[in-house]
Amino acid sequence: MAGIDAYAAYLPAYALTHNTLDGPPRSRGIARSVAGFDEDVITMAVEALRQLSDPSGDRLLLATTSAPYEAKTSAGVVHEALGLDAGVAALDLRGHRSGATALDLVTRAGGYAALADLRTTRPGAPDELAQGDAAAAFTGGGERAAELLARAGHTTELLERWRLPGERHDRVWDERFTADILAAAGLDAARRALTAAGLDAADHVVVSSSNARAAAALRRALGGSGEDGKLEKATGFTGAAHPGLLLADALDRAEPGQSILLVSATEGADAFVFRAGAGVREARSGPSVRAQLEAREELGYGRYLRWRGLLDVQGPARPAAPAPAAPPMVRRAGWKYRLEGSQCGACGKVTTPPSRVCAACGIAGDGTAKVSLRDRTATVVSVTRDHLTTMPEPDVAIVVVDFDGGGRLSAYATPGTGAIAVGTAMEPTFRRMWTTDGIHNYFWKLRPAKDSTDGE
């Protein structure tokens, strides 16, 4: 079966609506989705994939243009954080067209895929607010969410958006030159896909393109409602994640049996025709794309620049956090990536980090079992604030929590969680702690649970 069995989308909790440095903020009527300073492609992919209730398959694909590592496979870290079987292959797909490629592979060959990107431009760039951060995840091998009716592609070599090794920001050619070429490629792929599907038009048309002019032209030519254009004004173009984000939003809105035409026009074009499945409502994991838009917090431009490292400010006079070493990362992988504790076979208590000696009864032996705490809710028992943090915030919260079912953890809270009190319900989230000596240190932070209430 060629299709999508389940899907989920992840939008970070922040939105940037202006990039004004001098004078009062001037809104341009658009916003970009902004990941936290402790988020990147890996953490957003984990966030999206964790929402899928039962990811299955023999391969994990990670599509992105902004992988945290060169040469090293970023999908391997995602694989470890999800606790997947060692027999599941973890593969990176790179480039602006990689999102469409991942969708093609997962719908036709099964497995699961994460499309994730973190977009950064130079401060004040014309398209600074037109770029955004997001992730989407899909499980193939079934048709509960959607059946793939047809797919067509159009490849053309075009110098439109590129980045040299070691560079941080994309270089962009004048969009007026490339718009017509991308629009023609997208129209050709869309018409061939519709013909192969036996359709004259689709009920829902969504267009993703790295060129805003090409996207607008394709929507007009294909009879799109412009809903994806409205979404893009609230998120920005999210790179390799954008086709997945638009498809997730279309599936959120589609009725069973309706057709969806997805066109991605970047370095050529890819077109997909889906038919929404009978179980499309049950296939979504987590909140809808539009619901996540409503829940975002507006971010100041100065704070955004600090988070991205685009504004160099003096931090506290303290040494940088130490870099993690490879041997202990392997030995303690269960704790570091999956937040595993050890459950005592004698008293049933959970010890964190895992140990052969129970912290509760003191019995040592081989009767302990590993239990993952990453999907459990925890309750705050202590809160303090670190005012000498090396993170790009003036202070961050450190909380001690007790997990439901046992286990205690002292960890950082995510940014923007200032209302934490004793008794607040928290949940773990995978984040990048810091980077030292070229090594990214990933671990789990805590954020208020979606249904949390503060203690009295």
N, C-alpha and C positions, 0 to 999 in steps of 0.2 A: 504494500500500500504506500502510495506517495502522498504525504500530507503532514500535518502538524497535529500532534496529539495533545500537547499542553504548551502554555506560554505564560510569560510574566515580563513585566517591565519595571525598571527602576529609574526614578528621577531623584537626584539629590535634593536635599531639603532647602536649598537656597536658590534665589533668583537675583540677577543683577539687571536693573532697569535703566541705569545711566552710567556713563563713564566720564563724568564731569569732575575735573580736579580743582578748577578755580571757579568761584562764585557758586550760586545756588544750583542744585541738581536740575538738569534739563532732560526730561523724559522724552524719548523718541517714539513712544507707543509700542516698543518691542522689549523683550526681555530675553536673557540667556540663562540657561540652567547651569548652576555652579556647584561643582563637587567641593566638599570640605577639604581643608588642608591635609587631612589624614586619609583622603580617598585617592584612588587612582584606578586605572583600567582593571587591575586584578581585584581590588576590593569591590568595585561596582559589579564585576562579573560574578563574584561570589554572592553578592547581595541578590542579584537577579536569579541565579540558579538555585539558591537556597529556598526560594519561594515555590519552586516546582515540587509538588508533593512526592513524586516518585520518578526522579530522573533515571533513565535506563538507556542502555546501548553500549556499544563497544568502542565509542570514540567521543572525545570532548574537543570541540573546536572553539577557539577564541579568536574573534575577528576584531582588529583594531588598527589604527594608524599611530597610536601613541603608547606602545608597549614600554613598561618601565625598564626593561633590559634589552640590549642588543645581543645577539648570538644566543643568549640563554632563553629557553622556552618559558614564557610567562604562564601558559596554560598549565604547566606542571605545578605551580603554586596553587592555582585554582583547584586542580585535581586533589591536591593534598588537603586543602581547607575543606573540601566537600567530603573527604573521607571515602573517595571512590576506590573500587577494586583496582589492584595493580595491573590487571589485565586490560583496563580501559586506556586506550591511547590518548595522549594529550597533545594537541597540535595547535600551533599559532598560524593564523592567516593575517598577512600584513597588507596595508594599502587601502585607499579609499573604496576600491571595488570589493574588498574582502567581505564586507557585510552581506552583499548580495550572493557572493560565492558560498558563504557559510549557510545561508538560507537554502540555496540550491542543494547543497550536499546533505543537509539535515532532513530536508523534505523527501529527497529521493533515495537516500542511503541509510536513514535512521541515525540514531545517536542523539546527542544534544549539543547545542551551540549557544555560546554567549557572544553577543555583539556589544562591544563597549568602547567608549572613547572619551578622552579628556582633551578638550580643545583649548589651546592657548595662542593668543596673538600678541604682537607687540602692543604696549599701552597706547591707546589712541588710534589704533589701526581702523580703517574705514569699516571693516567687518567684525570689529571686536564684539559687539553685541549680537552679531548674526551667527556666532559660533556657540556651541553649548556642550554640556556633558550629560551622558545618559548610558543606560545599558538595557538590553532586552535578552531574554532567554527563551529557547524553543526546544521541545522534544519532538523528534520525528518518529516514524515507524507506525503511525496511526492516523486516523482521520477524524478524531473526536472534535478538534477545533476547526480544521479545514482540510479539504481535499485539494491537492494540486491538480488542476485540469490541464495546464499547459505552461511552458516556459520557453522564452526565446532570448537570444543575446545578440549584441552588436558591438564588435571590438573596433576601436579606432585609436591610433597613436596620436596623443594630443598633449602638448605642454600647457596644462591648465592650472594644476595645483601640485606642488612638489616640495620636497625637503631633502637637503643633503645630509649624509651621515654626520652626526655630532651637532647638527642644528636643532633648535628647539621649535622654531616657528615655521609655518608653511610659507613658501613663496607663491605668489598668485599672479597669473597673467591677466591682462585686461579682460574682464568678463564679457565685454561687448563683442570681442572677437570669438570667444569660445562658446557663447550661448547658442548661436545658430547650429553649430556642429553637434553639440550635445543634444539639442532639441530634435534635430533630424535623426540622430541615432536612437533616441528614446522613442520617437514616433514609429520608426521602422520596427523596433523590437516589440512595441505594444501591439501594433497591427498584426504582426505575425503570430504573437501569442494568442490574441483574440480569435484569429482565424483557426488556429490549431484547436482552440477550445470550443469552436462552433458558435461563437457569440459575435454579435455586432457591437455590443457595448456591455459594460459592467455596471452593476448596481452601485458599487463604491470604487472610486478612482483615487489613488494616493500616489504622489510623486515625490521622490527624494532625489536631490541633485546638489552637488557642491557649487553649482552656479544658480543663483536665485533667478536670473532672467530666464534660463532654460527651464527651470521648474515651473515658473508662471506660464511660459508659452505652452508647455506640455499639458498643464491643467486645462487651459483654454481649448487646446486641440482635441483632448480626449474627453471633454465633458465632465471634468471633475467638479465637485461641489465647493472646493476650496477649504474643506475642513482641515486638511493636512497643512495648508498654508497658514491657517489660524493657529494651529498647534506649533508650527515652526516659529511664528512670531512670539510665542511664549517660551520657547526652549532654545532657539537657534538651531543651526544645522549641526547635528551631533555626529558627524563623520561616519565611520563604519557602522555605528549603532543606528543611524537614522532610518534605513529601510526597515529594520526590526521594530523601532519605536513606532513608526507610522503603521506598520502591519498590526502591531499589538493594539493600537488605538482603533484601527478599522475593525478588528475582530471584537473589540469592546462594543462597538456600535452595530455590527452586522446581525441580522436575523438569520436563523438557520435556513439554508438553501440559497441565500443571496450570494452573488458573485463579487469578487474583489480583484481589481486590477492594480498591481503594485509595479511601478516603474522606478528604477534606480538609474539615473543618468550621471555617471561619473567614469571618466576614462572609457567612454563608450556607453553602453546601456545594457540593462537586464530587465526583463519584464516577466511577471508571474501572474497567472490567473488562478485564483483559489475559489472554491465554493465552501461557504461556511457550513460546518458540520452540525449535526443534530445536537451534539453536546457542547456547542461553542460556549455557552454560558458557564458550564461546569469546568471547562478546560482552562479558564483563566485562574492563575494562582496569584494571590495578593490583590492590592487595590488597582483600580483602573488607572489608565494614564491621566485622564481628566481629574480624577479624585486626587492624585498626587500633585497636580498643578495647583489645586486649591489649597493644599496644606503647606505650601512653601513659605519660607521666611525671606524677606527682602534683605539684601546684603549691601553694605556701603562700598563704594568704589575703593577707598583706601584699604579697607579690610581685605577686599578681593585681591588687590595688588600684593599685600603682605602674604596672603595665603599662597599665591602663585610664585612667590619669590621674585616678583617684578619690581618690588620696592624694598631696597636694602636698608633695614633699620637696625639700630644697635640693640642687641638683646642683653640679658643679664650676664654679668661677669662670672661665668662658670664654664667648665669644660664641656665639649660636645659629648653627647651620649655615646657610649662605646658601641662599636660595630659588633654584630653577632658573628660567631665563628661557625664554620661548616660542621665540625664534628659534633658539638652539642646540639646543633639544629637537627642533625640526623637522629641522635640518641633520644631527643625529647620531641620528636615530630608530633607525636600524639597530643602532647600538651600544647605545643606552640601553634599548631595548625588546626587541631580539632577540639581543643579545650577539654581534653580527657582527664578525668580523675580516676582514682582507684577506689573501688568499693570493697570493704573488708568482708571476707567470707565468714568471719566470726560474729561481728556486731552489726554489720550492714551499713556502717557509716562511710562517708565518702571523704577521701583525703585529696587535697590539691596543694601543690602539684602532685601527681601520682607517686606513690612510694610503696615499697614492700612492707613497710612498718606502718600500721594504722595509727593515725594521729589521735584517735579517740580512745582505743583500748590498749594500744601499745603492742599488739600481737604482730609478730613478723612471720612471714611465710609465703607460700605460693597460692594461698586461697583467695587472692584478690582478683577482681574482674575490672576491666576498663569500662568506664561509662563516660559518654560525651555530655557536656553541660551546655553546649553551644545553642541548643534549641529549648533550653529551660528558662523559666522566669526566675528572677532573684529579687530579694528584698534588701534595701539599703539599711545597714546597721550603723554606718559611720560615714561622715562627709568631711573633707578638708579641701582647701584650695592651695594650689602651688603657684606662688607669685614669682618664682625664679625659673620657670619652665623655659626650655630652649625652643618650644613650639611657637609659631607666629601668632600668639595670643598673649595678652597681658597676664592672664592667669587661667588655669584649667582646674577642673574638679577631679579629685581622686576619691573614689568611693570604695568602701568595703561592703560586700553583699553576701548574703546567705542564699544559696540556691534552693529551690523547691526540690525536695528529695535528698538534700544534703550536699555539702561542699561549700567552701568559702573562697572568695576571690577579692583581691585588692587590685583595682585597675583604674585607668583613666576613664573619665566620661567623655563622650563625643562633644565637639564644640556646640555652643548654643544651648546647653542644658544647664542653665543657671538656677532653675527652680527645684533642684533635687533636695530632698529632705529625708530624714530617717523615716522609713516606712514606704518610700517610693518604690514601685515595682520597676525593675530594669530588665533588659534583655541584651545578650551579647551581640556584637557586630564586628566583623573582621575589618581591620584598618591597618594602614601603614603608620607605624610609630614614629620612625625617623630614618634618615639615611646618613650613614657614616662610612667613609672610605669606600664609596661606591657600592655599598651593600644596603639594600632596603630591609628594614626590620619590621616584619609583619607580626601582629598579635591581635588579641581581642580587646576591644573597648566595651563600654556599657552605655546604653542609651535608655531613656524612659520607655517602658513598654507602651504599646499603642493604647491600651486600656488602663494605664497606670493612674493612680491617685496618690496625692501626697499624704503622708502620715500626719497625725494630729500633733 
